[in-house]
Amino acid sequence: MGSQRQENGIPDPGHGETIWHDGKKLLTLEGLHRICQHVVRQYVERAPRGVDLEFKSFYRSAIPGIVRVRMGPEYWITEFDNFGPSEAPQVFSVLVESLRSTGAGESAGVIDMRIPIRRLGELHVEARRERLRPHFRPHLGASPNPSQ
């Protein structure tokens, strides 16, 4: 009967988790299910307790199989109009590099730079205003009539 059990794929006595097939003991779907449950339960049982508040900041980098790369400027620079003074040097550098690579024949096309250049101009005007403002402050509170 043992040879018949091996040839016919008869389940092993017990919970139906293994089966004899071609002289080998194999797991059935029930057996795979039970092993998966055991692995998940052990993982949950051994997992650290509590909440890691810093995990949210590096959640995406903790996911396996995800690679973060910087997007090419030709994809984002054309509509980038809400940057502040701290990002202006990077935007300006991207625009200069784009012009350089186009002039050198390294890139096929020209990036539409009207929007970021307009914003750089606005930031330049704002910065000039801020630099000149301290020169006018002493005169803001003075009355126009010197006799008063």
Backbone as ProteinMPNN parsed JSONL, in Angstrom:
{"seq_chain_A": "MGSQRQENGIPDPGHGETIWHDGKKLLTLEGLHRICQHVVRQYVERAPRGVDLEFKSFYRSAIPGIVRVRMGPEYWITEFDNFGPSEAPQVFSVLVESLRSTGAGESAGVIDMRIPIRRLGELHVEARRERLRPHFRPHLGASPNPSQ", "coords_chain_A": {"N_chain_A": [[0.821, -1.2, 0.0], [2.085, 1.176, 0.565], [3.586, 1.871, -1.741], [1.546, 2.382, -3.537], [0.405, 4.59, -2.296], [2.423, 6.493, -2.701], [2.423, 6.774, -5.484], [-0.164, 7.555, -6.252], [-0.73, 10.024, -5.104], [-1.909, 10.239, -2.537], [-3.311, 11.746, 0.329], [-1.429, 12.391, 3.309], [-1.916, 10.909, 6.534], [-3.518, 12.886, 9.006], [-3.827, 16.36, 9.135], [-4.224, 16.878, 6.474], [-2.227, 18.357, 5.273], [0.029, 17.641, 3.933], [1.15, 15.689, 1.116], [1.777, 12.626, -0.58], [3.752, 12.336, -3.424], [5.156, 11.08, -6.29], [7.086, 9.719, -4.74], [7.841, 11.64, -2.932], [7.305, 13.877, -0.206], [5.013, 16.405, -0.246], [3.74, 19.75, 0.247], [0.331, 20.556, 0.672], [-2.266, 22.862, -0.418], [-3.526, 23.565, 1.931], [-1.493, 22.994, 3.745], [0.471, 24.892, 2.955], [-0.966, 27.193, 3.557], [-1.181, 26.984, 6.341], [1.53, 27.18, 7.104], [2.108, 29.776, 6.218], [0.373, 31.26, 7.88], [1.568, 30.69, 10.347], [4.124, 31.892, 10.027], [3.44, 34.621, 9.699], [2.119, 35.134, 12.142], [4.247, 34.669, 13.951], [5.973, 36.721, 13.155], [4.47, 39.019, 13.801], [4.236, 38.616, 16.555], [6.901, 38.832, 17.396], [7.552, 41.384, 16.682], [8.606, 44.783, 17.332], [7.172, 46.707, 19.986], [4.974, 49.538, 20.321], [4.962, 52.903, 18.886], [6.866, 54.187, 16.298], [7.784, 57.317, 15.917], [9.451, 58.612, 14.139], [9.43, 57.078, 11.888], [7.637, 57.787, 9.882], [8.874, 59.768, 8.412], [10.822, 58.468, 6.916], [9.462, 56.52, 5.555], [8.856, 55.882, 2.8], [11.425, 55.357, 1.831], [11.949, 53.026, 3.15], [10.55, 51.043, 1.932], [10.998, 48.181, 0.049], [12.516, 47.836, -3.199], [12.027, 50.305, -4.354], [13.339, 53.011, -6.008], [14.751, 56.143, -5.673], [15.111, 58.853, -7.735], [16.452, 61.84, -9.128], [14.366, 63.92, -10.982], [14.623, 64.77, -14.391], [15.421, 68.125, -15.345], [14.071, 69.172, -17.538], [11.514, 68.233, -17.386], [10.242, 69.419, -15.207], [10.929, 72.105, -14.918], [9.714, 73.89, -16.674], [7.148, 74.607, -15.783], [7.552, 75.531, -13.272], [6.868, 77.771, -11.051], [6.523, 78.609, -8.477], [8.632, 78.874, -6.679], [10.866, 79.825, -4.016], [13.17, 82.303, -2.642], [15.262, 80.718, -1.593], [15.408, 78.544, -3.293], [16.031, 79.657, -5.695], [18.806, 79.878, -6.63], [19.324, 77.194, -7.437], [17.401, 76.811, -9.472], [18.233, 78.763, -11.28], [20.76, 77.722, -11.893], [20.006, 75.351, -13.196], [18.764, 76.448, -15.453], [20.932, 77.763, -16.704], [22.62, 75.57, -17.185], [21.01, 74.168, -18.975], [20.98, 75.906, -21.161], [23.709, 75.825, -21.767], [24.107, 73.075, -22.438], [22.454, 72.892, -24.674], [23.667, 74.704, -26.406], [26.104, 73.409, -26.745], [25.351, 71.247, -28.183], [24.539, 68.957, -26.896], [21.994, 68.406, -26.064], [18.751, 67.759, -27.418], [16.642, 69.58, -27.735], [15.255, 72.826, -26.877], [14.479, 74.12, -23.708], [11.455, 75.547, -22.598], [11.721, 78.451, -21.029], [10.373, 80.622, -20.031], [8.513, 80.95, -17.852], [9.988, 80.203, -15.393], [12.05, 82.129, -15.628], [10.66, 84.52, -15.487], [9.736, 84.367, -12.842], [12.207, 84.336, -11.489], [12.991, 86.947, -12.081], [11.018, 88.377, -10.665], [11.716, 87.646, -8.043], [14.213, 88.817, -7.927], [13.586, 91.553, -8.066], [12.1, 91.774, -5.689], [14.114, 91.19, -3.832], [15.862, 93.324, -4.244], [14.227, 95.421, -3.406], [14.004, 94.767, -0.689], [16.67, 95.1, 0.096], [16.973, 97.842, -0.284], [15.105, 98.94, 1.413], [15.934, 99.37, 4.204], [17.337, 101.79, 3.943], [15.403, 103.708, 3.57], [13.843, 103.648, 5.836], [14.442, 105.343, 8.134], [13.326, 107.728, 7.284], [10.648, 107.318, 7.069], [9.086, 107.795, 9.349], [9.418, 110.47, 9.818], [8.197, 113.805, 9.794], [6.845, 115.699, 7.048], [7.203, 118.43, 7.251], [9.798, 120.32, 8.472], [9.708, 122.108, 10.637], [7.964, 121.157, 12.528]], "CA_chain_A": [[0.0, 0.0, 0.0], [2.975, 2.332, 0.597], [3.942, 2.272, -3.104], [0.343, 2.956, -4.12], [0.261, 5.908, -1.698], [3.384, 7.383, -3.332], [2.115, 6.972, -6.891], [-1.482, 8.127, -6.473], [-0.903, 11.32, -4.467], [-2.853, 10.099, -1.436], [-2.925, 12.595, 1.452], [-0.873, 11.806, 4.52], [-2.864, 11.022, 7.649], [-3.329, 14.087, 9.815], [-4.688, 17.495, 8.8], [-4.279, 17.076, 5.035], [-1.292, 19.421, 4.935], [1.055, 17.085, 3.047], [0.689, 14.645, 0.199], [2.85, 11.848, -1.206], [3.694, 12.4, -4.883], [6.415, 10.614, -6.902], [8.04, 9.341, -3.707], [8.214, 12.813, -2.129], [6.255, 14.468, 0.606], [4.789, 17.784, -0.676], [2.704, 20.5, 0.954], [-0.915, 20.875, -0.022], [-2.643, 24.26, -0.196], [-3.795, 23.698, 3.373], [-0.194, 23.046, 4.408], [1.057, 26.206, 2.672], [-1.741, 28.173, 4.318], [-0.816, 26.877, 7.755], [2.882, 27.719, 7.261], [2.004, 31.236, 6.084], [-0.209, 31.776, 9.121], [2.58, 30.583, 11.399], [5.16, 32.909, 9.782], [2.876, 35.951, 9.983], [1.895, 35.24, 13.594], [5.555, 34.808, 14.606], [6.474, 38.058, 12.832], [3.714, 39.981, 14.605], [4.566, 38.389, 17.954], [8.273, 39.28, 17.662], [7.718, 42.778, 16.257], [8.725, 45.723, 18.443], [5.921, 47.331, 20.415], [4.993, 50.994, 20.354], [4.923, 53.615, 17.621], [8.086, 54.907, 15.971], [7.332, 58.583, 15.345], [10.345, 59.022, 13.053], [9.27, 56.191, 10.737], [6.875, 58.451, 8.83], [9.759, 60.568, 7.575], [11.577, 57.631, 5.981], [8.592, 55.406, 5.168], [9.032, 55.517, 1.388], [12.747, 54.77, 1.615], [11.992, 51.709, 3.779], [9.858, 50.078, 1.075], [11.975, 47.589, -0.868], [12.239, 47.879, -4.626], [11.757, 51.66, -4.819], [14.548, 53.793, -6.193], [14.431, 57.559, -5.834], [16.047, 59.553, -8.601], [16.07, 63.223, -9.415], [13.727, 64.048, -12.282], [15.315, 65.681, -15.3], [14.836, 69.465, -15.256], [13.178, 69.482, -18.661], [10.163, 67.794, -17.04], [9.609, 70.21, -14.155], [11.328, 73.513, -14.878], [8.875, 74.75, -17.522], [5.966, 75.075, -15.05], [7.957, 75.769, -11.879], [6.764, 79.213, -10.829], [6.224, 78.927, -7.078], [9.816, 78.675, -5.85], [11.248, 80.971, -3.216], [14.558, 82.753, -2.766], [16.234, 79.674, -1.274], [15.513, 77.631, -4.433], [16.385, 80.417, -6.895], [20.102, 79.5, -7.212], [19.215, 75.89, -8.116], [16.645, 77.022, -10.712], [19.119, 79.502, -12.18], [21.781, 76.777, -12.334], [19.375, 74.456, -14.182], [18.552, 77.199, -16.685], [22.24, 77.975, -17.333], [23.074, 74.271, -17.688], [20.192, 73.858, -20.15], [21.508, 76.714, -22.269], [25.041, 75.322, -22.1], [24.006, 71.796, -23.135], [21.863, 73.14, -25.985], [24.708, 75.345, -27.215], [27.155, 72.428, -27.029], [24.785, 70.179, -28.994], [24.34, 67.762, -26.075], [20.565, 68.141, -25.901], [18.06, 67.867, -28.698], [15.726, 70.71, -27.822], [15.381, 73.944, -25.955], [13.437, 74.147, -22.687], [10.73, 76.811, -22.493], [12.155, 78.992, -19.743], [9.717, 81.901, -19.752], [7.906, 80.997, -16.515], [10.976, 80.347, -14.32], [12.794, 83.386, -15.745], [9.775, 85.57, -14.967], [9.761, 84.253, -11.374], [13.526, 84.809, -11.041], [12.946, 88.412, -12.152], [10.219, 88.855, -9.528], [12.517, 87.487, -6.832], [15.281, 89.819, -7.966], [12.975, 92.84, -7.704], [11.788, 91.713, -4.257], [15.372, 91.258, -3.079], [16.342, 94.717, -4.32], [13.363, 96.218, -2.54], [14.388, 94.464, 0.692], [17.983, 95.708, 0.366], [16.84, 99.303, -0.241], [14.158, 99.32, 2.452], [16.549, 99.971, 5.391], [17.774, 103.165, 3.676], [14.255, 104.602, 3.631], [13.137, 103.52, 7.107], [14.518, 106.518, 9.017], [12.529, 108.832, 6.758], [9.225, 106.982, 7.062], [8.392, 108.376, 10.495], [9.655, 111.923, 9.897], [7.12, 114.608, 9.209], [7.333, 116.429, 5.88], [7.518, 119.819, 7.626], [10.861, 120.271, 9.461], [9.433, 122.954, 11.799], [7.119, 120.437, 13.494]], "C_chain_A": [[0.862, 1.261, 0.0], [3.348, 2.8, -0.793], [2.73, 2.891, -3.808], [0.125, 4.38, -3.589], [1.189, 6.896, -2.398], [2.992, 7.7, -4.773], [0.803, 7.747, -7.106], [-1.696, 9.497, -5.84], [-1.913, 11.299, -3.362], [-2.397, 10.99, -0.286], [-2.39, 11.792, 2.618], [-1.919, 11.866, 5.615], [-2.549, 12.276, 8.476], [-4.307, 15.151, 9.378], [-4.774, 17.744, 7.298], [-3.334, 18.163, 4.566], [-0.166, 18.947, 4.026], [0.441, 15.992, 2.196], [1.926, 13.925, -0.336], [2.675, 11.928, -2.699], [5.075, 12.073, -5.439], [7.484, 10.337, -5.853], [8.495, 10.492, -2.833], [7.012, 13.299, -1.344], [6.162, 15.951, 0.225], [3.703, 18.43, 0.163], [1.478, 20.677, 0.068], [-1.182, 22.366, 0.181], [-2.924, 24.522, 1.282], [-2.481, 23.798, 4.145], [0.511, 24.378, 4.195], [0.357, 27.301, 3.472], [-1.335, 28.166, 5.788], [0.585, 27.433, 8.016], [2.853, 29.248, 7.168], [1.422, 31.864, 7.342], [0.822, 31.768, 10.243], [3.648, 31.676, 11.245], [4.643, 34.297, 10.132], [2.656, 36.132, 11.482], [3.204, 35.422, 14.346], [6.133, 36.2, 14.358], [5.79, 39.11, 13.701], [4.082, 39.846, 16.076], [5.951, 38.938, 18.31], [8.51, 40.74, 17.304], [7.844, 43.691, 17.466], [7.385, 46.387, 18.743], [6.076, 48.853, 20.401], [5.018, 51.583, 18.95], [6.235, 54.36, 17.44], [7.681, 56.184, 15.244], [8.201, 59.035, 14.176], [10.154, 58.177, 11.797], [8.557, 56.875, 9.581], [7.792, 59.214, 7.879], [10.563, 59.716, 6.596], [10.776, 56.413, 5.518], [8.85, 54.951, 3.731], [10.387, 54.869, 1.145], [12.867, 53.39, 2.237], [11.299, 50.643, 2.937], [10.875, 49.495, 0.098], [11.537, 47.729, -2.32], [11.913, 49.253, -5.165], [13.077, 52.419, -4.87], [14.129, 55.233, -6.415], [15.524, 58.203, -6.681], [15.527, 60.965, -8.848], [15.515, 63.294, -10.836], [14.519, 65.049, -13.123], [14.645, 67.043, -15.313], [13.89, 69.797, -16.396], [11.744, 69.083, -18.383], [9.473, 68.709, -16.03], [9.882, 71.702, -14.25], [10.375, 74.415, -15.652], [7.662, 75.31, -16.785], [6.287, 75.445, -13.603], [7.964, 77.266, -11.616], [6.527, 79.584, -9.368], [7.432, 78.698, -6.172], [10.176, 79.972, -5.134], [12.713, 81.323, -3.398], [15.585, 81.662, -2.48], [16.424, 78.699, -2.44], [15.968, 78.324, -5.706], [17.758, 80.049, -7.451], [20.058, 78.157, -7.961], [18.49, 76.051, -9.444], [17.522, 77.746, -11.732], [20.202, 78.577, -12.744], [21.232, 75.822, -13.391], [19.189, 75.179, -15.509], [19.872, 77.415, -17.422], [22.76, 76.666, -17.925], [22.287, 73.867, -18.934], [20.692, 74.631, -21.363], [22.872, 76.198, -22.72], [24.948, 74.029, -22.908], [23.383, 71.949, -24.511], [22.902, 73.744, -26.923], [25.811, 74.381, -27.61], [26.647, 71.274, -27.885], [24.545, 68.887, -28.228], [22.87, 67.435, -25.87], [19.855, 68.462, -27.209], [17.217, 69.128, -28.819], [16.012, 71.768, -26.785], [14.207, 73.902, -24.984], [12.78, 75.524, -22.695], [10.978, 77.381, -21.105], [11.425, 80.27, -19.347], [9.178, 81.991, -18.332], [8.96, 81.092, -15.417], [11.785, 81.635, -14.408], [11.961, 84.539, -15.223], [9.789, 85.564, -13.437], [11.113, 84.693, -10.818], [13.584, 86.335, -11.058], [12.153, 88.999, -10.993], [11.008, 88.762, -8.227], [13.643, 88.507, -6.772], [14.748, 91.189, -7.549], [12.655, 92.869, -6.209], [13.05, 91.835, -3.41], [15.942, 92.656, -3.103], [15.54, 95.624, -3.404], [13.746, 96.028, -1.068], [15.73, 95.095, 1.043], [17.878, 97.217, 0.492], [15.964, 99.778, 0.907], [14.838, 99.913, 3.689], [17.008, 101.412, 5.177], [16.625, 104.154, 3.809], [13.551, 104.583, 4.983], [13.277, 104.755, 8.01], [13.609, 107.657, 8.565], [11.039, 108.552, 6.788], [8.477, 107.66, 8.189], [8.541, 109.887, 10.593], [8.521, 112.663, 9.234], [7.676, 115.404, 8.027], [7.735, 117.858, 6.208], [8.585, 119.796, 8.708], [10.593, 121.11, 10.695], [8.628, 122.245, 12.863], [7.894, 119.48, 14.319]], "O_chain_A": [[0.436, 2.301, -0.502], [3.427, 4.006, -1.026], [2.884, 3.826, -4.593], [-0.289, 5.268, -4.334], [0.786, 8.028, -2.664], [3.22, 8.821, -5.23], [0.695, 8.518, -8.06], [-2.761, 10.085, -6.027], [-2.708, 12.23, -3.236], [-1.212, 10.995, 0.047], [-2.829, 10.673, 2.885], [-2.736, 12.786, 5.63], [-1.384, 12.652, 8.603], [-5.501, 14.879, 9.26], [-5.355, 18.749, 6.887], [-3.604, 18.828, 3.565], [0.522, 19.764, 3.414], [-0.621, 15.449, 2.501], [2.981, 14.53, -0.52], [1.598, 11.633, -3.216], [6.056, 12.728, -5.088], [8.651, 10.678, -6.046], [9.444, 10.34, -2.064], [5.864, 13.152, -1.763], [7.145, 16.678, 0.363], [2.848, 17.744, 0.722], [1.59, 20.917, -1.134], [-0.423, 23.051, 0.867], [-2.592, 25.585, 1.807], [-2.364, 24.587, 5.083], [1.082, 24.937, 5.131], [0.997, 28.214, 3.995], [-1.166, 29.22, 6.4], [0.809, 28.087, 9.035], [3.505, 29.931, 7.958], [1.92, 32.884, 7.818], [0.932, 32.732, 11.0], [4.029, 32.312, 12.228], [5.339, 35.068, 10.793], [2.979, 37.187, 12.029], [3.28, 36.229, 15.273], [6.722, 36.794, 15.262], [6.447, 39.983, 14.267], [4.224, 40.851, 16.773], [6.147, 39.454, 19.41], [9.578, 41.277, 17.599], [7.259, 43.416, 18.514], [6.57, 46.597, 17.845], [7.189, 49.374, 20.463], [5.086, 50.859, 17.957], [6.666, 55.087, 18.335], [7.278, 56.136, 14.081], [7.729, 59.77, 13.308], [10.673, 58.532, 10.739], [8.838, 56.578, 8.42], [7.519, 59.298, 6.681], [10.949, 60.21, 5.537], [11.353, 55.395, 5.135], [9.042, 53.761, 3.481], [10.496, 53.938, 0.347], [13.786, 52.645, 1.898], [11.451, 49.452, 3.21], [11.545, 50.246, -0.611], [10.345, 47.739, -2.628], [11.551, 49.372, -6.335], [13.827, 52.458, -3.895], [13.261, 55.517, -7.24], [16.711, 58.102, -6.369], [14.327, 61.232, -8.783], [16.127, 62.786, -11.776], [15.019, 66.051, -12.61], [13.416, 67.118, -15.294], [12.994, 70.625, -16.231], [10.835, 69.546, -19.073], [8.244, 68.77, -15.997], [9.117, 72.494, -13.699], [10.24, 75.592, -15.319], [7.189, 76.393, -17.131], [5.377, 75.649, -12.8], [8.94, 77.952, -11.918], [6.349, 80.761, -9.055], [7.26, 78.358, -5.001], [9.837, 81.066, -5.586], [13.412, 80.716, -4.21], [16.67, 81.674, -3.061], [17.487, 78.09, -2.564], [16.262, 77.658, -6.699], [17.88, 79.914, -8.669], [20.692, 78.011, -9.006], [18.92, 75.483, -10.448], [17.546, 77.382, -12.907], [20.523, 78.643, -13.931], [21.914, 75.517, -14.369], [19.424, 74.601, -16.571], [19.925, 77.265, -18.643], [23.282, 76.652, -19.039], [22.855, 73.279, -19.855], [20.813, 74.079, -22.457], [23.154, 76.142, -23.917], [25.615, 73.885, -23.933], [23.742, 71.214, -25.431], [23.007, 73.351, -28.085], [26.394, 74.511, -28.687], [27.43, 70.408, -28.274], [24.366, 67.832, -28.837], [22.533, 66.3, -25.535], [20.29, 69.307, -27.99], [17.095, 69.685, -29.91], [16.891, 71.622, -25.936], [13.068, 73.675, -25.394], [13.462, 76.544, -22.789], [10.49, 76.838, -20.114], [11.839, 80.936, -18.398], [9.366, 83.012, -17.669], [8.858, 81.978, -14.568], [12.172, 82.186, -13.378], [12.493, 85.445, -14.583], [9.848, 86.62, -12.807], [11.163, 85.355, -9.781], [14.158, 86.947, -10.157], [12.56, 90.0, -10.403], [10.978, 89.68, -7.407], [13.987, 89.002, -5.699], [15.386, 91.898, -6.771], [12.906, 93.87, -5.539], [13.046, 92.513, -2.382], [16.455, 93.133, -2.091], [16.092, 96.482, -2.716], [13.806, 96.989, -0.301], [15.915, 95.575, 2.161], [18.603, 97.822, 1.282], [16.083, 100.928, 1.33], [14.337, 100.915, 4.199], [17.065, 102.184, 6.134], [16.85, 105.321, 4.129], [12.72, 105.454, 5.24], [12.283, 105.171, 8.604], [13.171, 108.462, 9.387], [10.239, 109.459, 6.556], [7.33, 108.067, 8.001], [7.843, 110.519, 11.386], [7.957, 112.209, 8.239], [8.859, 115.744, 8.014], [8.546, 118.441, 5.488], [8.311, 119.29, 9.796], [11.201, 120.851, 11.733], [8.608, 122.694, 14.009], [7.326, 118.8, 15.174]]}, "name": "protein", "num_of_chains": 1, "seq": "MGSQRQENGIPDPGHGETIWHDGKKLLTLEGLHRICQHVVRQYVERAPRGVDLEFKSFYRSAIPGIVRVRMGPEYWITEFDNFGPSEAPQVFSVLVESLRSTGAGESAGVIDMRIPIRRLGELHVEARRERLRPHFRPHLGASPNPSQ"}
